[in-house]
Structures are given as C-alpha cells and as structure tokens.
Amino acid sequence: MPYEAPTHTVERSLRATTGAKVIAGVDEVGRGAWAGPVTVCAAITGLRRPPAGLTDSKLLTPKRRDALLDILESWVTAHALGHASPEEIDELGMTAALRLAAVRALEALPVRPDAVILDGKHDYLGSPWQVRTVIKGDQSCVAVAAASVIAKVRRDRMMAELGEQGDGIADFAFASNAGYPSPVHRAALEVRGPTAYHRLSWSYLDALPQWRHLKKVRRSEESTELENGGQLGFDF
C-alpha cells in the first residue's frame, strides 16, 4: 500500500519557534496488550534523509520492520527504550505508566532533548519536558516513525523470548501475538489463567470466572477505556 514518507516538518517548526536544537521523537507500543510491558522508544535523528520505506510500524510487514530495525539503530543519532511493567501498569494506571516508560527512555538518551514530539493527541509526558503532540506523528514525523519501528520490533522480540519459557508459557503464543488478545492467547487464559506477565487490573478477567479472584482494582477510568481498546486488538 503506498504511503507518504515522513518528513522533518515538525522538527523544523520546533527549531524555528522554540530554539530547540536536540529533538526526540517518542512513540509507544503495547498499550492495548493484555500481557507484557508498555514500551516507549525515544529517538533523535537530526535532519538527515530517512531510510527508504520508513513509516509507522503498523503499516509495515514484520519482515520489513525487522530489516528496518538494523538500518535504523545505526542511522539514528541516538535512541533509548523505556518500559513499564505489568505490575506498574496495574498500580499506576496506563497514563502514569506511559509517562514512567517515556521518562525512562528520555533519561537514558546520551543527551537531554530540548523538545519532544509525542505521537497522538494526548500529552502523557508533561512538565518539565517541552512537548509537541502530533496526531499520526508515527506516519508524518521522521523521528517518531523511527521510534515507532524500534519500539515495535524490540518489544515483539522481548515477548517472543518470554514465550520460550517453560511452565506452559508457550501456550500463550507470545511470539505471534506479542501479548495481545489473539484466539490462542484467549484460549490459554481460560485454561491456565494469567501468568506473571499479565496485567491483572484489566477487564478480560471479568469473562474468566475461575480466575476473576485474581483481578486487581482499577486505578482510573482511562485505564478501562484503554483496555477495552485492547480487546479489539488495536496496535497489534
């Protein structure tokens, strides 16, 4: 499917209007999953021409994402990953967990960004970071697109490694669903119940009477809205 290549338009605007010199693109993956962390990548690219085929990770095939990762990790000026665990998601709620993961990624960069481009319309990062939110930034902004691909591939590989463990973890097929609610994942939950890698404050447990006693109290309505989106399998 044809798509428009991302540009440096937002980066140039931030440089012109705020004086920012170091700008990081930030994107997340795993928000709608039932298992595994939410992962955020922060990427600094400068204004160089991006690799051919770069776009939002969801528009790329797994094979193309894997090929791009090897190119991107040596092409970007700098990048770093941050994660928030299932336990942190249950304890803090999704918005706070996203912020935690994003701050971890940003603070792991070798240089502190002057500004951050955040994919989407909600600024879950906030002060003291100077944030510009961009809807579909993972398609239109080079740095955010790079962060999108790196975050997606790295989290997918992490989930695949989790799926190779014993004690029935392989039944959940994390290598193919990355913790999202695929039919195989749902079937394994019914039989085995949630693992140590599952989020226990989410509503999928309401449909599993034999495991419902494991559910943790939700912290916010926003978390409920996100998990309902997860049941539809968005960001898979």
LINDA-V190020 format. One record per pair of residues at least 24 apart in sequence whose ideal C-beta (glycine too) atoms are under 6 Angstrom apart, sorted by the first residue. I is the first residue (numbers start at 0). J is the second residue. D is the distance in Angstrom with one decimal. If there is no record, write none. Layout:
# LINDA-V190020
I|J|D, I|J|D
This chain:
# LINDA-V190020
2|54|5.4, 2|58|6.0, 5|139|5.5, 5|140|5.5, 5|141|4.6, 5|144|4.4, 7|46|5.0, 7|141|5.5, 9|116|5.6, 9|133|5.7, 9|140|5.0, 13|114|4.9, 13|131|6.0, 17|114|6.0, 19|113|3.7, 19|114|3.8, 20|113|5.6, 21|110|5.7, 21|112|4.9, 21|113|5.0, 22|114|4.9, 23|112|3.9, 23|115|5.2, 24|116|4.9, 24|140|5.7, 24|142|2.6, 24|143|3.7, 24|146|4.7, 25|101|5.8, 25|115|5.5, 25|117|5.2, 25|146|5.8, 26|118|4.6, 26|137|5.3, 26|143|5.3, 26|146|4.2, 26|147|4.2, 26|150|5.7, 28|150|4.6, 28|151|4.8, 28|154|5.1, 29|154|5.5, 31|228|5.2, 31|229|3.4, 31|233|4.9, 31|234|4.9, 32|178|3.8, 32|179|5.0, 33|180|5.4, 33|203|5.6, 34|178|3.7, 34|196|4.7, 34|197|4.6, 35|158|5.1, 35|178|3.7, 35|196|5.7, 36|82|4.1, 36|83|5.8, 36|84|5.3, 37|83|5.1, 37|96|5.7, 37|100|5.6, 38|82|5.2, 38|150|5.2, 38|154|4.2, 39|81|4.8, 39|100|4.2, 39|101|4.5, 39|104|4.7, 40|80|5.4, 40|146|4.1, 40|149|4.6, 40|150|3.7, 41|79|5.5, 41|104|4.1, 41|105|4.9, 41|108|5.8, 42|75|5.1, 42|78|4.3, 42|142|5.3, 42|145|4.4, 42|146|4.1, 43|76|4.4, 43|77|4.6, 44|75|5.3, 44|76|6.0, 44|141|5.4, 44|142|4.6, 44|145|5.7, 45|76|5.2, 49|141|4.7, 50|74|5.9, 53|144|5.1, 54|138|5.8, 54|144|5.7, 55|137|4.0, 55|138|4.5, 55|147|5.5, 56|147|4.4, 56|148|4.6, 56|151|3.9, 64|148|5.7, 64|152|5.1, 67|148|5.3, 68|152|4.4, 71|145|5.3, 71|148|5.9, 71|149|5.9, 75|145|5.6, 77|108|5.3, 77|109|5.4, 78|149|5.8, 79|104|4.9, 79|107|3.6, 79|108|4.9, 80|104|5.7, 80|153|5.9, 85|198|4.6, 88|198|5.3, 89|198|5.9, 89|199|5.4, 89|200|4.2, 89|215|5.0, 92|218|3.9, 92|219|4.3, 92|222|4.6, 93|222|4.8, 93|225|4.8, 94|123|5.1, 94|221|5.6, 97|123|4.7, 98|123|5.2, 98|124|5.8, 116|140|5.4, 116|143|5.5, 118|143|5.1, 161|196|5.8, 167|191|5.3, 179|232|5.6, 179|235|4.9, 201|226|4.1, 202|226|5.6
